[in-house]
Amino acid sequence: MKAERVETVAAIRARVARARGRGKTVALVPTMGALHTGHGELIRRARSEADFVVVSVFVNPIQFNSAEDFELYPRTLETDIDFCGRFGADAVFAPSAREMYPEPQLAFVEVSSLGDSFCGEFRPGHFRGVATVVAKLLNIVQPDRAYFGEKDAQQLAVIRRMVADLNLPIAIIPVATVREPDGLAMSSRNARLKPEDRAAAPLIYEALQAAARAVAEGGAPEKAKRAGMEVLARDPRFQVEYFECADPATMKIAERISGPVLILAAVWLGGVRLIDNILCGQHRSN
Amino acid sequence: MKAERVETVAAIRARVARARGRGKTVALVPTMGALHTGHGELIRRARSEADFVVVSVFVNPIQFNSAEDFELYPRTLETDIDFCGRFGADAVFAPSAREMYPEPQLAFVEVSSLGDSFCGEFRPGHFRGVATVVAKLLNIVQPDRAYFGEKDAQQLAVIRRMVADLNLPIAIIPVATVREPDGLAMSSRNARLKPEDRAAAPLIYEALQAAARAVAEGGAPEKAKRAGMEVLARDPRFQVEYFECADPATMKIAERISGPVLILAAVWLGGVRLIDNILCGQHRSN
């Protein structure tokens, strides 16, 4: 099956209205394209839980802090549309920047505190841009359900809180991170790694697992962090931006372990920024 | 006819879903209660243009900068419900603060630049609170149309821009300011004026009219402002917070007259803050 390519807000709304008119439920999978098996898993889940599946492909300029990073972000629309069709999507909404931002954007959604730490600290305004474009996409498509990968854990927390706080009548469905056989989390950025860096990249997941073991053994957050950092220190090419244990609901650094812990890492490797995370220690003591 | 009182998000959504199921169109009139003929006009317009009319009555804590102003804001819910019924509303959505904000609000809608001048300058965070609660109400009720008074001109500009920028599929309908026979713009705050201040209050509209005459005669914004300020200077009880000519689309102070001009005033009178405005000079020269 081929997914239909739709480029305007009016046209995607018309497609969704037609599906609604036939009593269909609607799912949205927001992406920035350069689709890989991780996205495939999001589309597959959406396909199994809704009647009409829209994948949006939009490299959102207002969430990049660096013009270079925006320019370098891979764009593979024709391949992406084929990919969406293979996974059963009905429509690919691929608007231009002008269609999404016909006027300078003045209205922004800010999710305070959740978006300030971790990636937000190193990418100022990033989560404001993410929350704003996701609000726009949710308002354009008005799906019953929208699917997001757990790899972008902080993004997921920001979007969940936005949807709850702004009373959007949409279920946000988290989907587990898909990994390469060697453990590296799938990401559109992996394609930018040089072969020797790609070979070393699974060390990030090894470090997260070492930290998770420390938590499972009753270690404090500081001990878990040290265990992870020791793994990454084995290879001097890794530059750590952050490696922390956090409360997954508040995205604040965990002072002690009580309930679920999200271990998050962002590292630079050969000029490419990679992020990953593990949720662990889920046994609540209270 | 009596309007039905509805207190929870789930219940108002159920009422709206039932109306939608019968093919009805839906209108929302957001208010903070203490309803007067100005609100009546909003409800009347909504009634004539939609099948199912919801009036929300919610004194929104996050748009007040002063706890005292929030406490003093008049609350007359029983009377308001009767009033809504007389004007033909089907439902009054009157949630508690806990229903609207079950958790501390972290997600906010900010409309940059439009909300920074005039009232925004003197009431920091006010329009962020307004935009956020209106976004919530629009997402809860999901009306086809929502009605706002032109008396709150800057609020109207902020909400229009929010709806456009966030792609909310809702028509925002502005309704002309309703005035007392002596010219005073209707406002819930008028009830807080002492009798002698109430008698003097129409001077605000006189001042706006004097400024509008200056614009009509080809005067520059500075001249129009001076004409208005001279009127207000006749009575020393009036303390002017701002009196300006602005571009109604950008809410920036007009440097010269080219197209429509919004003349805006905020004054203090006997401890009560009153606002009013006139739109004039609509003949574009280009």
HADDOCK unambig.tbl for C-alpha pairs under 7 A between the chains (distance, minus, plus):
assign (segid A and resid 105 and name CA) (segid B and resid 165 and name CA) 6.12 0.50 0.50
assign (segid A and resid 106 and name CA) (segid B and resid 111 and name CA) 5.26 0.50 0.50
assign (segid A and resid 106 and name CA) (segid B and resid 112 and name CA) 5.18 0.50 0.50
assign (segid A and resid 106 and name CA) (segid B and resid 165 and name CA) 6.97 0.50 0.50
assign (segid A and resid 107 and name CA) (segid B and resid 109 and name CA) 6.69 0.50 0.50
assign (segid A and resid 107 and name CA) (segid B and resid 110 and name CA) 5.53 0.50 0.50
assign (segid A and resid 107 and name CA) (segid B and resid 111 and name CA) 4.11 0.50 0.50
assign (segid A and resid 107 and name CA) (segid B and resid 112 and name CA) 6.32 0.50 0.50
assign (segid A and resid 107 and name CA) (segid B and resid 161 and name CA) 6.90 0.50 0.50
assign (segid A and resid 107 and name CA) (segid B and resid 162 and name CA) 5.30 0.50 0.50
assign (segid A and resid 107 and name CA) (segid B and resid 165 and name CA) 5.80 0.50 0.50
assign (segid A and resid 107 and name CA) (segid B and resid 166 and name CA) 6.94 0.50 0.50
assign (segid A and resid 108 and name CA) (segid B and resid 109 and name CA) 5.65 0.50 0.50
assign (segid A and resid 108 and name CA) (segid B and resid 110 and name CA) 5.31 0.50 0.50
assign (segid A and resid 108 and name CA) (segid B and resid 111 and name CA) 6.35 0.50 0.50
assign (segid A and resid 109 and name CA) (segid B and resid 107 and name CA) 6.69 0.50 0.50
assign (segid A and resid 109 and name CA) (segid B and resid 108 and name CA) 5.67 0.50 0.50
assign (segid A and resid 109 and name CA) (segid B and resid 109 and name CA) 4.60 0.50 0.50
assign (segid A and resid 109 and name CA) (segid B and resid 110 and name CA) 6.38 0.50 0.50
assign (segid A and resid 110 and name CA) (segid B and resid 107 and name CA) 5.54 0.50 0.50
assign (segid A and resid 110 and name CA) (segid B and resid 108 and name CA) 5.31 0.50 0.50
assign (segid A and resid 110 and name CA) (segid B and resid 109 and name CA) 6.37 0.50 0.50
assign (segid A and resid 111 and name CA) (segid B and resid 106 and name CA) 5.26 0.50 0.50
assign (segid A and resid 111 and name CA) (segid B and resid 107 and name CA) 4.13 0.50 0.50
assign (segid A and resid 111 and name CA) (segid B and resid 108 and name CA) 6.35 0.50 0.50
assign (segid A and resid 112 and name CA) (segid B and resid 106 and name CA) 5.16 0.50 0.50
assign (segid A and resid 112 and name CA) (segid B and resid 107 and name CA) 6.32 0.50 0.50
assign (segid A and resid 135 and name CA) (segid B and resid 166 and name CA) 6.51 0.50 0.50
assign (segid A and resid 136 and name CA) (segid B and resid 166 and name CA) 4.78 0.50 0.50
assign (segid A and resid 136 and name CA) (segid B and resid 167 and name CA) 5.50 0.50 0.50
assign (segid A and resid 139 and name CA) (segid B and resid 167 and name CA) 5.79 0.50 0.50
assign (segid A and resid 139 and name CA) (segid B and resid 168 and name CA) 5.51 0.50 0.50
assign (segid A and resid 140 and name CA) (segid B and resid 167 and name CA) 6.03 0.50 0.50
assign (segid A and resid 161 and name CA) (segid B and resid 107 and name CA) 6.90 0.50 0.50
assign (segid A and resid 162 and name CA) (segid B and resid 107 and name CA) 5.31 0.50 0.50
assign (segid A and resid 165 and name CA) (segid B and resid 105 and name CA) 6.12 0.50 0.50
assign (segid A and resid 165 and name CA) (segid B and resid 106 and name CA) 6.97 0.50 0.50
assign (segid A and resid 165 and name CA) (segid B and resid 107 and name CA) 5.80 0.50 0.50
assign (segid A and resid 166 and name CA) (segid B and resid 107 and name CA) 6.94 0.50 0.50
assign (segid A and resid 166 and name CA) (segid B and resid 135 and name CA) 6.52 0.50 0.50
assign (segid A and resid 166 and name CA) (segid B and resid 136 and name CA) 4.79 0.50 0.50
assign (segid A and resid 167 and name CA) (segid B and resid 136 and name CA) 5.51 0.50 0.50
assign (segid A and resid 167 and name CA) (segid B and resid 139 and name CA) 5.80 0.50 0.50
assign (segid A and resid 167 and name CA) (segid B and resid 140 and name CA) 6.04 0.50 0.50
assign (segid A and resid 168 and name CA) (segid B and resid 139 and name CA) 5.52 0.50 0.50
